[in-house]
Amino acid sequence: MSDVLIADAPATGSLPPLYRSLEGLTAERHAALRLRDAGYGFAAGASAIPLAAEEFTVAARSLPIVFAAQAPHMPVVITGLAAGTNLFVDSGGAWKIGAYVPAYLRRFPFFLLRVAPGSEELALCIDPGAPQVSDTVGEPLFAPDGKPAPQLERAFAFTRSVEEALLRTRVMTLRLAELGLLRPSVVQFEHHGKPLRIDGFFAVDRPALAALPAEQLVELRDHGWLEPIYAHLLSIGSIPDLAKDIRG
């Protein structure tokens, strides 16, 4: 059996993973839009999904967490070992019962973008082609007077919280890399009686973590990063459970 490479979460051009287009939401342009529950079929082909550090302890119970091989080594959950496969989404678009749903998916189809380079002002954007978006079904995004409807207010608040969490996660991963803790990793196990090697990702190196000076361990503790680190390390043990999508 060939080795299996875990790739980074896919991206299309400059768009974030899973998004096909983004438009800034305005009442003039999107007054008729509604939001409906369309499940998670849009993520059926995503074998890696971005994750914030604050989600690690919950996500680790059902999903393996690794770090991308490319800097800045942002964390992702692995949902399948075969390219274009997500074992946590069924044919009807439902997420696996009992498994954690990353906030990155729960905020879709919304996204925050800066209105201009260097600006602190953020604009709420939407992927207008997302299955959750409709002109006829679901909750309206704007009230008749053009003001944001409660659904849109909630979407903005949640999208902002996800973006802030990912920014804090970036700070953590950059520091872990500076400390030499993030290194290429490999998981090896038997699959259908044959050895299988999973690589192409980074993980916290246990010996390097154990060898950190006391003051740096205290730094990790004081930032609240030790718990996510240990959750990540424990979660890697579930990677073999994903091998069922690989043919022998």
C-alpha positions in Angstrom: 0.0 0.0 0.0 1.3 3.5 -0.9 2.0 6.0 1.8 -0.7 8.6 2.4 -0.1 12.3 2.5 -2.2 14.6 4.6 -2.6 17.8 2.6 -3.4 21.2 4.0 -6.9 22.4 3.8 -7.6 23.3 0.2 -7.9 26.9 -1.0 -9.1 28.3 -4.3 -7.1 31.3 -5.3 -7.2 33.9 -2.5 -10.5 32.6 -1.2 -10.6 30.8 2.2 -11.2 27.0 2.1 -14.7 25.9 1.0 -15.7 29.4 -0.2 -16.3 29.9 -3.9 -17.0 33.6 -3.9 -17.5 36.4 -1.4 -19.6 39.5 -1.5 -19.9 42.2 1.1 -23.5 42.1 2.5 -25.6 45.2 1.8 -29.3 45.8 2.1 -29.3 47.3 -1.4 -27.9 44.2 -3.0 -29.0 41.4 -0.8 -32.3 42.5 0.7 -34.1 39.3 -0.6 -31.6 36.8 0.7 -32.6 34.3 3.3 -30.6 31.7 5.3 -31.7 28.1 5.6 -30.3 25.0 7.1 -28.7 23.0 4.3 -26.6 20.6 6.4 -22.8 20.1 5.8 -22.8 18.7 2.3 -20.7 21.7 1.2 -17.9 20.2 3.3 -18.2 16.6 1.9 -15.0 16.9 0.0 -13.0 18.6 2.7 -10.5 16.2 4.3 -9.0 18.9 6.5 -10.8 21.8 8.2 -9.4 24.8 10.0 -9.7 24.8 13.8 -9.2 27.3 16.5 -7.1 26.5 19.6 -10.1 27.1 21.8 -11.8 24.2 20.2 -9.0 21.7 20.7 -10.2 20.1 24.0 -13.7 19.4 22.6 -12.7 18.5 19.1 -10.1 16.1 20.2 -12.7 13.7 21.5 -13.8 12.8 18.0 -11.3 14.4 15.5 -7.5 14.2 15.1 -5.9 17.6 15.2 -2.7 18.4 13.4 -0.8 21.4 12.2 -0.4 22.3 8.5 3.0 21.6 7.0 3.3 25.1 5.6 4.0 28.2 7.7 2.3 29.5 9.8 1.3 25.9 10.5 -2.3 26.7 11.4 -4.2 23.7 12.9 -6.7 21.6 11.1 -8.9 18.6 12.0 -8.4 15.6 9.7 -11.8 14.2 8.5 -10.5 11.8 5.9 -7.2 10.3 4.7 -8.2 10.0 1.0 -8.2 13.2 -1.0 -11.6 14.8 -1.3 -13.1 12.6 1.4 -14.9 13.6 4.6 -15.9 10.7 6.7 -18.0 12.9 9.0 -20.5 13.9 6.3 -23.0 11.4 5.1 -24.7 11.2 1.7 -27.5 13.4 2.9 -25.2 16.2 4.2 -25.6 15.3 7.9 -22.6 15.6 10.2 -21.7 12.4 12.1 -23.8 12.2 15.2 -21.7 12.9 18.4 -18.7 14.3 16.5 -17.7 17.9 17.0 -18.5 20.3 14.2 -15.7 22.9 13.8 -16.7 26.5 14.2 -15.2 27.2 10.7 -18.1 25.2 9.2 -20.7 26.6 11.5 -20.0 30.1 10.5 -20.3 29.3 6.7 -21.4 30.9 4.4 -20.3 34.1 6.2 -16.8 35.6 6.4 -15.2 38.8 7.7 -12.9 40.9 5.5 -11.2 44.2 6.1 -12.8 47.0 4.0 -9.3 48.1 2.9 -5.7 47.0 3.5 -4.6 48.1 7.0 -8.1 49.1 8.0 -9.5 48.0 11.3 -13.0 48.1 9.9 -14.5 44.7 9.1 -17.2 43.9 6.6 -19.5 40.9 6.8 -19.4 39.0 3.6 -21.3 36.0 2.3 -20.8 33.3 -0.3 -24.0 33.9 -2.4 -23.7 30.5 -4.1 -23.7 28.6 -0.8 -26.5 26.0 -0.4 -27.6 27.8 2.8 -28.5 30.9 0.8 -32.0 31.2 -0.7 -34.3 33.9 -2.1 -37.4 32.1 -1.0 -36.8 29.7 2.0 -35.4 30.4 5.4 -34.9 33.4 7.7 -34.5 36.8 6.1 -31.1 38.5 6.5 -32.6 42.0 6.3 -35.8 43.6 7.8 -38.2 45.4 5.4 -36.6 48.7 6.5 -33.2 47.5 5.3 -31.8 47.0 8.8 -30.0 43.8 9.7 -32.5 41.1 10.8 -31.8 39.2 14.1 -30.4 36.3 12.0 -27.8 38.5 10.4 -26.9 40.1 13.8 -26.2 36.6 15.2 -24.2 35.7 12.1 -22.0 38.8 12.4 -21.4 38.2 16.2 -20.5 34.5 15.6 -18.4 35.2 12.6 -16.4 37.8 14.5 -15.9 35.5 17.4 -14.5 32.8 15.0 -12.2 35.2 13.3 -10.9 36.5 16.6 -10.3 32.9 17.8 -8.3 32.1 14.7 -6.2 35.2 15.1 -5.4 34.1 18.7 -4.6 30.6 17.3 -2.2 32.1 14.8 -0.3 33.8 17.7 -0.1 30.5 19.5 1.2 28.5 16.4 3.8 31.2 15.6 5.1 31.0 19.2 5.1 27.2 19.1 7.1 27.3 15.9 9.6 29.9 17.4 10.1 27.5 20.3 10.9 24.7 17.9 8.0 22.6 19.0 6.2 22.2 15.7 8.0 19.5 13.6 7.1 17.1 10.7 5.3 14.1 12.1 4.5 10.6 11.0 1.8 8.0 12.1 2.4 4.4 11.2 0.1 1.5 11.7 -1.2 -1.7 10.1 -4.1 -1.5 7.6 -5.6 -4.7 6.2 -2.4 -6.5 7.3 -0.1 -4.0 5.6 1.9 -1.1 7.0 0.4 2.3 6.4 2.3 5.5 6.9 0.6 8.9 7.3 2.7 12.0 7.0 2.6 15.5 5.4 1.6 17.3 8.6 3.3 18.9 11.6 2.7 18.1 15.3 4.1 19.2 18.6 7.2 17.2 19.3 7.0 15.5 22.7 10.7 15.4 23.4 11.1 19.1 22.5 8.2 20.0 24.7 9.6 18.0 27.6 13.0 19.7 27.1 11.7 23.2 27.3 13.1 25.4 30.1 10.8 26.0 33.0 10.2 29.6 32.1 9.0 28.7 28.6 6.7 26.0 30.0 5.3 28.7 32.4 4.8 30.9 29.4 2.7 28.2 27.6 0.8 27.6 30.8 0.1 31.3 31.4 -1.2 31.8 27.9 -3.5 28.8 28.3 -1.7 26.8 25.5 -0.7 23.7 27.4 -4.3 22.3 27.4 -4.7 22.6 23.6 -1.2 21.1 23.1 -2.0 18.0 25.1 -5.5 17.7 23.5 -3.7 17.8 20.1 -1.2 15.2 21.1 -3.9 12.8 22.4 -6.1 13.3 19.3 -3.4 12.1 16.9 -4.1 8.6 18.3 -7.4 8.6 16.4 -5.8 9.0 12.9 -5.9 5.2 12.3 -9.7 5.3 12.7 -9.9 7.3 9.5 -8.1 4.6 7.5 -11.4 2.9 6.6 -11.7 5.3 3.6 -8.5 3.9 2.1 -8.7 0.7 0.1 -6.2 -2.0 0.8 
